[in-house]
C-alpha cells in the first residue's frame, strides 16, 4: 500500500476532450482512471498493475483512488425506486 506523500489530483489526473474521449486519465498517459479502478476492483495487486503499466507510479494509483473517492463525495446519488 502507498504510504508516501499524495500530490494534488490535478497534478496527476487530467480530463482532455482530445484524450480518451474526455474521460479522466492519469496525466501524461492514455490510461483511463476507470481501467485502474476496474483492475483494483478485480483484486489485481498494485504491483501487477505497475508491471502492466510501467509508466505508472504508486502515487498515480493512490491518486486514482482519491479521485474516485472525491467523485463519490461530490456526486448526488438518487435512490432507485422499484416499480
C-alpha positions in Angstrom: 0.0 0.0 0.0 1.1 3.5 -0.7 2.5 5.5 2.3 4.2 8.5 0.7 3.0 12.0 0.0 -0.1 12.4 -2.0 0.1 15.0 -4.7 -3.0 17.1 -5.6 -5.2 15.3 -8.1 -4.8 18.0 -10.8 -1.1 17.2 -10.9 -1.8 13.5 -11.8 -5.3 13.3 -13.3 -6.4 15.1 -16.4 -9.6 15.5 -18.4 -8.9 16.5 -22.0 -11.5 16.1 -24.8 -8.7 15.0 -27.1 -7.6 12.2 -24.9 -9.7 9.1 -24.5 -12.9 10.9 -25.3 -12.6 13.3 -22.4 -12.6 10.6 -19.8 -10.3 11.2 -16.8 -6.8 9.7 -17.4 -3.6 9.5 -15.5 -1.8 12.7 -16.7 0.6 12.2 -19.5 -0.8 8.8 -20.4 -3.8 7.4 -22.2 -4.6 5.2 -19.1 -8.2 5.9 -18.0 -8.9 6.1 -14.3 -11.8 3.6 -14.9 -9.3 1.0 -16.1 -7.2 1.2 -13.0 -10.3 1.2 -10.8 -11.6 -1.9 -12.6 -8.4 -3.7 -12.1 -8.3 -2.9 -8.4 -12.0 -4.0 -8.1 -11.0 -7.3 -9.6 -8.4 -7.7 -6.8 -5.4 -7.1 -9.0 -2.4 -6.1 -6.9 -0.7 -2.7 -7.2 2.5 -4.5 -8.3 0.7 -6.3 -11.1 -0.9 -3.0 -12.3 2.5 -1.3 -12.1 4.1 -4.2 -14.1 1.4 -3.9 -16.7 1.7 -0.1 -17.0 5.4 0.7 -16.3 4.7 4.4 -16.8 2.5 4.5 -13.6 3.8 5.0 -10.1 2.3 4.0 -6.8 1.4 7.7 -6.3 -0.6 7.5 -9.5 -2.7 4.6 -8.2 -3.2 6.3 -4.9 -4.4 9.4 -6.7 -6.8 7.3 -8.9 -8.3 6.0 -5.6 -8.5 9.5 -4.2 -10.1 10.8 -7.4 -12.8 8.1 -7.1 -13.4 9.0 -3.5 -13.8 12.6 -4.3 -16.1 11.8 -7.2 -18.4 9.9 -5.0 -18.3 12.6 -2.3 -19.3 15.3 -4.8 -22.0 13.3 -6.6 -25.6 13.5 -6.0 -26.9 9.9 -5.6 -30.6 9.2 -6.2 -32.2 6.1 -4.8 -33.8 3.9 -7.5 -37.4 3.1 -6.7 -38.6 -0.4 -7.7 -41.7 -0.2 -9.9 
